[in-house]
Structure formats: structure tokens, C-alpha cells
Amino acid sequence: MDEVRIMPILGLVFGVALGFAGAFGGGTAFVIVLVLGLVGYLAGRALAGELDLGGLFVTRNRRSR
């Protein structure tokens, strides 16, 4: 299956999960699902090589060069 076609389905599933979390778990559960979904999305993009997180984790040794 093409990755472009599956993205709307994944968005729908994530939206439904947020809806259930908000309806049955309240605002706190909604925020937790939202934040964890964002973290998962960023991790997936980083693992796929589409996102470079190296700039976020700059050490002192790299700055001094």
C-alpha cells in the first residue's frame, strides 16, 4: 500500500483515539494522547530519516568547534 494513501487513514484513527480519550477520559486523557501521539509521530519521522534531531542534542564539544 502506498504511504501517501495511508496517511489520511492514520489521521482518522488518531482523531478517533483523541475523541474517545476526550469523551471518556476527560481533558487530561485528551492531552496525554495528543502529546504521546506527537512524540510518536516525531520518532517515526526521525527513524524514517525524514527528520534530523541532531540539532536538538548539541553537546558542548560540538559548539566549541
C-alpha positions in Angstrom: 0.0 0.0 0.0 1.3 3.4 -0.9 2.4 5.6 2.0 0.5 8.6 0.7 -2.8 6.8 0.7 -2.5 5.5 4.2 -1.8 8.9 5.9 -5.4 10.0 5.8 -6.4 6.7 7.4 -3.8 7.1 10.1 -5.1 10.7 10.7 -8.6 9.4 11.1 -7.5 6.7 13.6 -5.6 9.2 15.6 -8.6 11.6 15.6 -10.9 8.8 16.8 -8.5 7.9 19.5 -8.4 11.6 20.6 -12.2 11.7 20.5 -12.5 8.6 22.7 -9.9 10.0 25.1 -11.7 13.3 25.4 -15.1 11.8 25.7 -14.4 9.0 28.2 -11.2 10.2 29.9 -11.7 13.9 30.1 -9.3 16.7 29.3 -6.2 15.2 30.9 -6.5 12.0 28.9 -7.0 14.0 25.7 -3.8 16.0 26.3 -1.8 12.8 27.2 -3.0 11.1 24.0 -2.2 14.2 22.0 1.3 14.6 23.4 2.2 10.9 23.1 0.8 11.0 19.5 3.1 13.9 18.7 6.1 12.2 20.2 5.3 9.0 18.3 4.9 11.0 15.0 8.3 12.7 15.5 10.0 9.5 16.4 8.6 7.8 13.3 9.8 10.6 11.1 13.2 10.5 12.7 13.5 6.7 12.2 12.4 7.0 8.6 15.2 9.6 8.0 12.8 12.4 7.2 13.7 14.4 10.3 17.1 15.3 11.7 17.0 15.6 15.5 20.8 16.2 15.8 20.4 19.9 16.1 18.3 19.5 19.3 21.0 17.5 21.0 24.1 19.7 20.6 26.8 18.9 23.0 29.5 21.4 24.3 32.1 19.7 22.2 30.3 20.4 19.0 29.7 24.1 19.9 33.4 24.8 20.5 34.5 23.6 17.1 
